[in-house]
């Protein structure tokens, strides 16, 4: 799911990811638009909801509850990042639940504007609001040149980062399950060992309940 305010290149980014013109650029939609396509042999679904100035944070919960795996916060790299913009982004993300930060990445658009400046230099040049948002997203970010259509290297790299993010999140869940399991084993009699595995499985399963599941969707 792509989240942003207006004039961030969100719809263009969706078209770039899918490698085709699906989302209407410059059109302020009032409903969520869904696009799907084959990208590097994988079926990718992109959700483009209305800009967050047109939708209240809570309304995203029902949308994300059954379909969203990854959230991309779209930011125009040429714009200034005020406290208001970044706080608005945080508010919408927090409405999706605490776990959303484990599956969220900042997607900078209009990457050609950077010229010889690296994205790291751009982030460092900004004040605390943008740096805090990137930090809350686990320092995960990607730069996209929305003028370049097709599933080229920039899209392949984005999908790789998304897959790595999901793998890291899954490993953290499993590690937490192991730690809980060890604690429970110390508290239980030896004959209860057979029950422990079931308890761990439940904890892991609960983590992937709403608002996210493990489908291959953006």
N, C-alpha and C positions, 0 to 999 in steps of 0.2 A: 504494500500500500504506500502510495506517495502522499506525503503530507506537507503542506506549505501554505503561505499566504498567496497573494496575487503577484503577478509579474516576476515569478521566480524561474520560469521555464519548465514548470512541472509537467505540462502536457507534452512539450517537446522532448523532455527526458523520457517520458513513457514511450513515445514514438521511437526514440533512439534505441531503447532497450529491446523493443519488439522488432525493430528493423523495418517498420512500415508505418505509414500515416494512418493512425487509428483515432487518436484523440484530436479534437479540434483546438488548434492553437489560438489564443486570444479570446476564446469564448468563455464567459463566466458561467459555468454550468451550475445548476441547482441540485442536481442528483449525481450520485456516484456512477461513473462510467467504467466499465470493465473491458479490458482488452486481453487477448490471448494469442500466443504464437509459439512457434518452435524456435528455440535459441540453442545452438550447439547441441542439437539432438534432444533437448529437454523442453517439456511443455511449461511455459512461463505465463502466469496470469498477473496482470498489472491492474490494480484498482486506483482510479483517479477520482477521489471524492472532491466535493466543493472545497474551495480555499477556507482556511480556518476562520476567516472573517465572516464567512457565510454559514458556518455550522458550529453548534455548541459542542464542547468537548464530550459530554455524555452521550451524544447521538452516535459517536464513533464506536461505542462499546458493542452495540448490537451488530454493527457491520463487521467488526473484527472477531466476534465471538466464535464464528464457525469457519472462517476462510483465511484469515491473515496469518502468515508465517513471519514475515519480515516487514518492518516499517522503515522507509527511507524518508528522512526529513530533508526536503529540497530547499537549498539556499542559493540565491544568486551571488556568485563569488565577487561580483563587481559592486554589490550594495554594502551599505554600512549595516552593522549588526547591533541594533540598539537593545537596551534592557527590555523594552516592550516587546520587540520581535521575539527575542529568545525566551522570555518568560511565557509568552503566548504559546510557543512551541512546547515548552515544558508542561504547561497546563493541559494541553491536548494529549500529550503522551502519558501523563500521569493518570488521565481518565481511563486509559487502557489497562491499568494495573501495574503493580510494582515490577513484574517480570518483563515488562515491555522493553526496559533498558538493555536487557541481555540480547535483544533481537532488533536493535535499532542502530542505524548508521546515518551519518550526515552525507547527503549527496550534493556536492557543489556543481552548479551548472554554469554555462558560459566560461568554461575553462580557458578558451582562447584569449580571454581578456587578461589573463595573468602574464602573458608574454614570457619573459625570462625569470619571473618571480615564481618560486615554488609555493605549493599550497601550505607547506609548513611555515614559510616566511609570512604568508598572508594571514594565517591564523595567529601567529605571534604578534603581528602588527596591530591586531584588533585588541580591544579591551576585554575585560573579564566576562561579559555576557556570552560571546561566542566560544571562548575557551572553556567556560563552564559547561556549555551544552555539549561540546565535543567530548569533554571528559566524562560526562554522564552517559554518553554513548560508547564508553569504553575506548575512547580515542580511535574509533573506527570512522573513516571517511573515505570518500572517493570523488574524483573530479571527472566531470563529463562535459565534452564539447557537444552541445545540443545541435550544432549545425551539421555535424557529421552523422548521417543516417547509416543504417546497416549494423550488422552484428560484428563489428570489428574488434580490435584488441581492447578498446576501452570497455566494451560491454562484457567481453570474456573475463577481463580482470575483475569487473564488478561482481559477476556471478561467482568467481572464485573466492572473493572476499566474503560474500554472503554464505557460501558453503563452509568456509573456515569458521565464520561466526557461529553457525549452527552446530558445528562439531564441538567447538569450545564450550558452548552452552550445554550440550549433551554431556560432555565429560564432567563439567561442574556438577550437574545433577547426579551423575553416577557416583562422583566422589562424596557428595553430601550424603547419598544413600549408604555408602560404605561406612562413613563416620557414624551415622545414626545406627547402622547395624551393629557396629562394634560396641557402641554404648549400650545398646539393648542386650547384647550377649553377656556383658558384664553383670547385668541386672537379672538375668534369667538363669534358670537351672539348665544343665546340659541337655536334658531331654526335650527342652523347648527349642533346640536349634532348628528343627524342621519348620517352625513357624516363622523364624526370622526372615527367611527368604521371601515369604509372602508379604511381610510387612514392608520390606524394602521395595518390592515391586509396586505396591500401592502408593508409596511416597513418590516414586518416579512417575507413575501414571498421573497422579494428581498434579504434578508440576506442568504437565502438558495439556491440562484442561483449559477452559476458557481463560484468557481470550485467544490463545494460540493453539495450533496443532502442528504436526510435523509435515504438512504437505509442502510441495515444491512450488510455493507461490510467493510473489512480492506484493 
